[in-house]
Amino acid sequence: MHIHPYDGSMAKQNTERHTPLRPLRIPDDEWEALGNAVGERNRTRLIREYIRWYLRWPDSPQPSRPPEQIGAPGITKKSDQQKQEESS
């Protein structure tokens, strides 16, 4: 029998001052594309906004999405989209 080493203790640390940590499994390419679209330090904010909207919590608007090309295959950064628009 294999027991996963994660025992939940990480999620219990610092809960008096901070939101508990929640481990998520997200493929690297999706995590990187999300960081490029919203900024490296805004992923958590966006995920929390989406959860509140999905649960239909009061005063939780649907999170906005980036322009259509951001995150599309071959376009990984906002600056890439700007360069593509300039060359058109």
N, C-alpha and C positions, 0 to 999 in steps of 0.2 A: 504494500500500500504506500503510495506516494503522498506526502503531506506538503502542501504548498508552504514555503517559508513565510509568506505574508500572514501575519496574525491579526491585522487590524490596528496594531498599536500606533502606526503612523497617523491614522485618522483620529486618534484620541489625543494627540499632542497639541498643546497650545489652543485648546478649544475655548478657553476663557477669553482670549483676545482675538482669535482668528477662526475663520471657517475651517472645519476639518478637511484634511486632504482626502481626495477620492481618486483612487487609481483608475485610469481609463486606458483602454487599448485602442490606439489610433495609428494607422499606418504612417510611416515617416513622411511619405510624399504628401499625404493629406495634411499632416500637422505643419509641414513646411509651407505648403500652399496657403493654409489658413493664416499663418504668421505673416506671410508676404502680403496677403490681402488686407489684414486688419492691424498689423503691427505685432511685433514679437511679444509685447507685454499686454496685448488686448484680447488674447484668445479666451482667457477665463471669463472676462466680462461678457464677451459675445455668447459663450456657451451658457452662462447663467441667464442672460437675456432670453435666449432661445427656450430654455427650460421653463422660465416664468410664463412666456407667451404660450408655449405648448400646453401648459397646465391651466391656461385661461385665468391666471391670477388677475385680479382687478388692476387697472391702470398699467397693464403690461402690453405695450404695442409690439407688433411683429418686428423683429430685428430687420434692419435694412440690409440689403445685399450689395456687393460691389458691382461696378460695371460688368457687363456680360463677359468680357474677355478675361477679366482677372480670374485666375485659377483654372482657366481652360488649358488644355495640353499645349505646351510650348510657350505659354506666357506665365511666368512665375512671379513677377514683380510689377508694381505699379509703373515703374520707370520703363519696363518692357512695353507696356500698353501705350504709354506716351510716345515712345520711339516708333511704334507701329503706326499710330495715328499720324505722326509727322511725315512718315514716308509715303503715306497714301495720297 
